[in-house]
Amino acid sequence: MSVLITGSIAYDYIMQFPGYFKEHILPDQIANISVSFHVDTMKKHRGGIATNIAYNLALLGERPRTMAKENLLRMMNEMEV
């Protein structure tokens, strides 16, 4: 079976910082939340909806293809849609 997944293709930035997020939230100031963190590490991973779906289908043994907005627009122009 051939699977084509359309959707966003992006990058996810995974950051680690010491402590817990809840330690930086003041319950009495929840309406005015503004936080900033100093992170120990930051990793860049492929992400986006289409990429995440394709990755998980690949884990299940499928060989999906992805198509993002730019590819879709180019294909539509070639077909004169």
C-alpha positions in Angstrom: 0.0 0.0 0.0 1.2 3.5 -0.8 0.7 6.2 1.8 1.1 9.9 1.2 0.8 12.2 4.2 0.2 15.9 3.8 0.8 18.4 6.6 3.4 20.5 8.3 7.1 19.6 8.3 9.0 21.5 11.0 11.6 21.3 13.7 10.9 20.6 17.4 13.3 22.1 19.9 13.6 20.0 23.0 15.1 21.9 26.0 16.0 20.7 29.4 16.3 23.0 32.4 16.8 22.2 36.1 13.8 21.9 38.3 10.1 21.7 37.4 7.9 24.0 35.4 5.4 24.3 38.3 8.2 25.8 40.5 8.1 28.9 38.2 4.3 29.5 38.2 2.9 31.7 40.9 -0.8 30.7 41.4 -1.8 34.3 42.4 -0.2 35.6 39.1 -1.6 33.1 36.7 -3.5 35.8 34.7 -0.2 37.6 34.1 2.1 34.6 33.3 5.5 35.5 31.8 8.3 33.0 32.3 11.9 32.7 31.1 14.3 29.8 31.6 18.0 29.2 31.4 18.3 25.8 29.7 21.1 23.3 30.2 20.6 21.6 26.8 18.7 22.1 23.6 18.2 19.6 20.8 16.8 20.1 17.4 14.6 17.2 16.0 12.5 16.8 12.9 8.9 17.4 13.7 5.6 18.6 12.4 2.4 16.7 12.0 3.2 15.0 8.7 6.7 14.0 9.9 5.4 12.6 13.2 2.7 10.6 11.5 5.1 9.3 8.9 7.7 8.3 11.6 5.1 6.3 13.6 3.8 4.6 10.5 7.4 3.6 9.7 7.7 2.1 13.1 4.7 -0.1 12.2 6.4 -1.2 9.0 4.9 1.1 6.4 7.0 3.2 4.0 5.0 6.5 3.9 5.9 9.6 1.9 5.3 13.2 3.1 4.2 16.2 1.1 4.5 19.7 2.6 2.9 22.9 1.4 5.6 23.9 -1.1 5.6 20.4 -2.7 1.8 20.5 -2.9 1.7 24.0 -4.5 4.3 23.0 -7.0 2.4 19.8 -8.0 -0.8 21.7 -8.3 0.8 24.3 -10.6 2.2 21.5 -12.8 -1.2 20.0 -13.1 -2.7 23.4 -13.7 -5.3 23.0 -10.8 
